[in-house]
Amino acid sequence: MNLKFAAAMACYAALALLAGFTLDGKIRIGTWIILGYFALRTYLVVLKRQLE
């Protein structure tokens, strides 16, 4: 992939870890779902640009 993609995924992972340690209950799960959604969208955009 590329450096920007790796940096974005690392940021999503760091935010997910921080959420896991600091939040609890439904807020934590909701945060993980939102971060997963953003990570998936980021991956799909990078994949689309590689196929062009």
C-alpha positions, -999 to 999 in steps of 0.1 A, spaced: 0 0 0 16 33 10 28 53 40 -3 74 44 -25 43 45 -2 26 71 -3 58 92 -41 60 90 -45 23 100 -21 28 129 -41 58 141 -73 38 139 -57 10 159 -43 34 185 -77 51 189 -94 16 192 -69 6 219 -74 39 238 -112 34 236 -108 -1 249 -89 10 279 -108 41 288 -144 35 278 -169 8 288 -202 -7 278 -221 4 248 -200 35 242 -169 14 237 -186 -10 213 -201 20 194 -167 36 191 -152 4 178 -179 1 152 -174 36 140 -136 32 139 -140 -1 120 -163 17 95 -137 44 89 -109 19 86 -130 -2 61 -138 30 40 -101 40 41 -91 5 29 -117 5 1 -106 39 -12 -70 28 -13 -80 -4 -30 -100 15 -56 -71 38 -64 -48 9 -69 -72 -7 -94 -74 25 -115 
